[in-house]
Amino acid sequence: MSEQVGLEKNEEKIMNNVTREVAVKKFGISRTRDFDEAIKMGETQRAEGWLNFVAQNRALFPEYDDIWDFWYQDRLDAIKETV
């Protein structure tokens, strides 16, 4: 049974890595720090696209689970400030 759990965890890790790779290829952003940099450079559409991608694939970004509401709202506010 623990072998099955190990396999599931490994599959989850692979999915998370693939999702990150897709995000990087589509938006050039893989984490919050990159999002912030895009905002500073005035690349609001790219940042907003990444944020929407993360929101649509939220289950594959577990690092944001504990802080989701605050984290997501903070990113939305950053986008709104550029408009």
C-alpha positions, 0 to 999 in steps of 0.5 A, a space after each residue: 500500500 505504501 508503494 501505491 502512495 509513493 507512486 501517486 506522490 510521484 505522479 503528482 510531482 510530475 504533473 506539477 512539474 509539467 504544469 510549471 513548464 507549460 506556464 513558463 512556455 506560455 507566459 515566461 513565469 513560473 513563480 510569484 517573483 516572476 509575476 512581480 517582475 512582469 508587473 514591474 516591466 509593464 507586462 500586465 497581460 502576461 502576468 494576468 494570463 499566468 494568474 488565470 492559468 494558476 487559478 484554473 489549475 489551482 490543484 497543481 499549485 499546492 504551494 499556494 493552498 494555505 495562503 490562496 485567498 490572500 495570495 490571489 487577491 494580492 496578485 489581482 490588486 497588483 494587476 489593477 494598479 497597473 491599469 
